[in-house]
C-alpha cells in the first residue's frame, strides 16, 4: 500500500497563544520550523514514487501544517506540499494549522463534496485538552449545543476521558502549572469555523490541544481513523475503504441511523 512519512523537526518556535486564537487560521507569524529529513526513512519523495494513480489518502496532520498545498503569504505555517507528494489530491474538509489529526485528501471532486456536505452530517471525533476542571454542567451544555457567532451548535457527544496516548506535540503544550487541565472526547456533525475551540471557550474551558481521530462515513461500518498512522505519515485507502467511499460518492452509502459506531 503506498504510504509516506513526513519530516521530523528538532524545534518549533511557540506561537503567541494558540489556545486563545478564535478567528481565522490562528497565529501564524511566530511559527517556523528548522530541521532535516530523517535519513534512511521512507521519506516524502519515495512515497511520491509509489503513489501514481492514488486518488484518496489519509494523513496524520501534525501541528503547524495548513490543510492546503500552497503556503500563505506572510505566514510561517508549513503546508501539505512539505509532507505529501501526491499530485492532484486536495483536502476534503479542513483542520486548522494549530490542530492535529486525521485529514482525508482526494482527487475526486464529487467525493470531496459528499464528505463536506453539511446535510450528510458525518460525525467527526476530536480529543480535546482544555484548561480548567471539567464539570458535568459544561459537558451537558456541549451536548445540548452552545451559541457561537450568533447561532446554536447542533447537539454533540461529549465525555470526559483520561489523558489519551498521543504523540507529543511539537512544540509541546505550555500551560500554567497552577491551573488544572482535562481531556474530553467531543463528536460533532458540523464543521463551523474554529468550532471546537469556540464551543469549549463558551463553557469556560479554553482549548489547549485539539486532535481529530476519526471520521464516520455513516454506513454502519467502522469510521476512518488514525489507526496505524504515525505523526506526519499518510497512506492510501484500502480497497474496502475505497468501496465504501464510492458508495458515499454515489449517494448510497450514508445511513439514516444517527448514532453510528464512532
C-alpha positions as CSV (number, residue, x, y, z in Angstrom):
1,X,0.0,0.0,0.0
2,X,1.5,3.4,-1.0
3,X,2.4,5.4,2.1
4,X,4.7,8.2,3.1
5,X,6.4,9.7,6.1
6,X,6.9,13.4,6.6
7,X,9.9,15.2,8.1
8,X,10.8,15.3,11.7
9,X,11.9,18.6,13.3
10,X,14.0,19.2,16.4
11,X,12.5,22.5,17.3
12,X,9.4,24.7,16.6
13,X,9.0,28.2,17.9
14,X,6.0,28.5,20.2
15,X,3.1,30.6,18.8
16,X,1.9,33.5,20.8
17,X,-1.3,32.0,22.1
18,X,-2.8,29.0,20.1
19,X,-5.5,28.4,22.8
20,X,-6.8,31.9,22.7
21,X,-6.9,32.3,18.9
22,X,-10.5,32.0,17.8
23,X,-10.6,33.6,14.4
24,X,-9.0,32.6,11.1
25,X,-6.2,30.1,10.8
26,X,-4.7,31.1,14.1
27,X,-1.5,33.0,15.0
28,X,0.9,32.2,12.2
29,X,3.7,34.7,12.2
30,X,5.7,33.3,15.1
31,X,5.8,29.7,14.0
32,X,8.7,28.4,12.0
33,X,10.5,25.0,11.6
34,X,14.1,24.0,11.3
35,X,15.3,20.5,10.6
36,X,16.3,17.9,8.1
37,X,14.5,14.9,6.6
38,X,15.3,11.8,8.6
39,X,18.0,9.8,6.9
40,X,17.1,6.2,5.9
41,X,13.3,6.6,6.3
42,X,10.7,6.2,3.5
43,X,10.5,9.9,3.1
44,X,8.2,12.1,1.0
45,X,9.8,11.5,-2.4
46,X,9.7,7.7,-2.1
47,X,6.1,7.9,-1.1
48,X,5.5,10.0,-4.3
49,X,7.1,7.4,-6.4
50,X,4.8,4.8,-5.1
51,X,1.7,6.9,-5.3
52,X,1.0,7.1,-9.1
53,X,-2.8,6.7,-9.6
54,X,-3.6,7.4,-5.9
55,X,-6.9,9.1,-5.6
56,X,-7.7,9.1,-1.9
57,X,-5.5,9.0,1.1
58,X,-5.5,9.5,4.9
59,X,-2.9,11.8,6.6
60,X,-2.0,12.2,10.2
61,X,-1.5,16.0,10.1
62,X,0.9,17.5,12.6
63,X,0.5,20.8,14.4
64,X,1.7,23.7,12.4
65,X,0.6,22.5,9.0
66,X,-2.0,24.1,6.8
67,X,-4.7,21.9,5.1
68,X,-3.6,23.1,1.7
69,X,-0.6,22.6,-0.6
70,X,0.4,26.3,-1.0
71,X,1.8,28.4,1.8
72,X,0.0,31.6,2.8
73,X,1.7,34.9,2.1
74,X,3.4,36.3,5.2
75,X,2.8,33.1,7.2
76,X,5.3,30.7,8.6
77,X,2.9,27.8,8.9
78,X,4.0,24.8,7.0
79,X,1.8,23.3,4.2
80,X,0.9,19.9,2.8
81,X,3.5,20.1,0.0
82,X,6.2,19.5,2.6
83,X,4.6,16.2,3.6
84,X,2.8,14.7,0.7
85,X,3.9,14.4,-2.9
86,X,0.8,13.1,-4.5
87,X,-0.4,15.3,-7.3
88,X,-4.0,16.2,-7.8
89,X,-5.4,15.4,-4.3
90,X,-7.0,18.1,-2.1
91,X,-8.3,18.1,1.5
92,X,-11.9,17.1,2.0
93,X,-12.6,19.3,4.9
94,X,-10.1,21.2,6.9
95,X,-8.1,21.1,10.1
96,X,-6.7,24.5,11.3
97,X,-2.9,24.8,11.3
98,X,-2.9,24.6,15.1
99,X,-5.0,21.4,15.1
100,X,-3.7,17.9,14.6
101,X,-5.1,14.6,13.4
102,X,-6.9,12.9,10.6
103,X,-7.2,14.6,7.3
104,X,-8.7,12.9,4.2
105,X,-7.4,14.0,0.8
106,X,-8.8,13.0,-2.6
107,X,-8.7,13.8,-6.3
108,X,-12.4,13.1,-6.6
109,X,-14.4,16.3,-6.5
110,X,-17.7,14.5,-6.0
111,X,-16.4,12.6,-3.1
112,X,-14.9,15.8,-1.6
113,X,-18.3,17.4,-1.9
114,X,-20.1,14.4,-0.3
115,X,-17.7,14.4,2.7
116,X,-18.1,18.1,3.4
117,X,-21.8,18.5,2.6
118,X,-23.4,19.6,5.9
119,X,-26.6,17.8,5.0
120,X,-24.8,14.5,5.3
121,X,-23.9,15.1,8.9
122,X,-20.8,12.9,9.2
123,X,-19.7,12.5,12.8
124,X,-16.2,13.6,13.5
125,X,-14.4,12.7,16.7
126,X,-12.0,15.0,18.4
127,X,-9.8,14.6,21.5
128,X,-9.5,17.9,23.2
129,X,-7.3,19.1,26.0
130,X,-8.8,22.0,27.9
131,X,-7.6,24.4,30.6
132,X,-9.8,24.0,33.7
133,X,-11.7,21.5,35.7
134,X,-14.4,19.5,33.7
135,X,-17.8,19.8,35.2
136,X,-20.9,17.9,34.2
137,X,-22.7,21.1,33.6
138,X,-20.2,22.0,30.9
139,X,-20.5,18.6,29.3
140,X,-24.3,18.9,29.3
141,X,-24.1,22.3,27.6
142,X,-21.7,21.0,24.9
143,X,-24.1,18.0,24.3
144,X,-27.2,20.2,24.0
145,X,-25.5,23.0,21.9
146,X,-24.0,26.3,22.8
147,X,-24.3,29.6,21.0
148,X,-21.3,30.7,19.0
149,X,-21.2,33.5,16.4
150,X,-24.9,34.1,17.0
151,X,-26.0,30.5,16.2
152,X,-26.5,27.5,18.4
153,X,-24.4,24.4,17.6
154,X,-26.1,21.1,16.8
155,X,-26.3,18.5,19.6
156,X,-23.0,16.9,20.1
157,X,-21.5,13.9,22.0
158,X,-19.2,15.0,24.9
159,X,-17.5,12.8,27.5
160,X,-14.6,13.5,29.9
161,X,-11.8,11.0,29.3
162,X,-8.5,10.0,30.8
163,X,-5.4,11.6,29.2
164,X,-5.1,9.7,25.8
165,X,-1.9,8.1,24.5
166,X,-0.9,10.6,21.8
167,X,2.4,11.6,20.2
168,X,3.9,14.6,22.0
169,X,3.1,17.7,20.2
170,X,5.8,19.9,18.7
171,X,6.1,22.4,20.2
172,X,4.9,20.9,23.5
173,X,1.8,22.3,25.1
174,X,2.7,25.1,27.6
175,X,0.2,25.7,30.3
176,X,0.1,27.3,33.7
177,X,1.2,24.7,36.3
178,X,-1.2,26.3,38.8
179,X,-4.2,25.7,36.5
180,X,-5.5,22.1,36.1
181,X,-6.2,20.6,32.6
182,X,-8.7,18.0,31.5
183,X,-9.4,15.9,28.4
184,X,-12.7,15.3,26.6
185,X,-13.9,13.3,23.6
186,X,-16.1,15.6,21.5
187,X,-18.0,14.3,18.5
188,X,-19.6,16.8,16.0
189,X,-21.6,16.5,12.8
190,X,-21.0,20.0,11.6
191,X,-17.8,21.9,10.8
192,X,-18.1,25.6,11.5
193,X,-15.0,27.9,11.7
194,X,-12.9,27.1,14.8
195,X,-16.0,25.4,16.2
196,X,-14.4,23.1,18.8
197,X,-12.4,26.0,20.3
198,X,-15.3,28.3,20.3
199,X,-17.5,25.7,22.0
200,X,-15.1,24.9,24.8
201,X,-14.4,28.6,25.3
202,X,-18.2,29.2,25.6
203,X,-18.3,26.8,28.6
204,X,-15.3,28.4,30.2
205,X,-12.7,25.7,29.1
206,X,-10.1,27.1,26.6
207,X,-8.7,24.5,24.2
208,X,-5.0,23.8,24.6
209,X,-4.7,20.9,22.2
210,X,-7.1,19.5,19.5
211,X,-6.7,16.2,17.7
212,X,-9.2,14.8,15.2
213,X,-9.1,11.0,15.4
214,X,-12.0,9.6,13.3
215,X,-14.5,10.4,10.5
216,X,-17.6,8.3,10.4
217,X,-18.9,7.5,6.9
218,X,-22.3,6.8,8.4
219,X,-22.6,3.4,6.7
220,X,-22.7,1.2,9.8
221,X,-19.1,0.2,9.4
222,X,-16.1,1.4,11.4
223,X,-15.1,5.0,11.0
224,X,-11.9,6.1,9.2
225,X,-9.3,6.7,11.8
226,X,-5.7,7.4,12.6
227,X,-5.0,3.8,13.5
228,X,-1.6,2.7,12.1
229,X,-0.6,6.2,11.2
230,X,2.3,7.9,13.0
231,X,2.5,11.6,13.2
232,X,3.2,13.0,9.8
233,X,2.5,9.7,8.0
234,X,0.0,9.1,5.2
235,X,-1.4,6.1,3.4
236,X,-3.8,5.3,0.6
237,X,-7.2,4.0,1.5
238,X,-7.7,0.2,1.4
239,X,-9.8,-1.5,-1.3
240,X,-12.6,-1.9,1.3
241,X,-12.4,1.8,2.3
242,X,-12.3,2.8,-1.3
243,X,-15.5,0.8,-2.0
244,X,-17.2,2.5,1.0
245,X,-16.2,5.9,-0.3
246,X,-17.5,5.1,-3.8
247,X,-20.9,4.2,-2.3
248,X,-20.9,7.5,-0.4
249,X,-19.9,9.4,-3.5
250,X,-22.8,7.8,-5.4
251,X,-25.2,8.7,-2.7
252,X,-25.9,5.2,-1.4
253,X,-23.5,4.9,1.5
254,X,-25.0,7.3,4.0
255,X,-27.0,5.6,6.8
256,X,-30.0,7.3,8.3
257,X,-29.1,5.9,11.6
258,X,-28.0,8.9,13.6
259,X,-25.7,7.0,16.0
260,X,-23.1,5.2,14.0
261,X,-20.2,3.3,15.5
262,X,-17.8,6.1,16.3
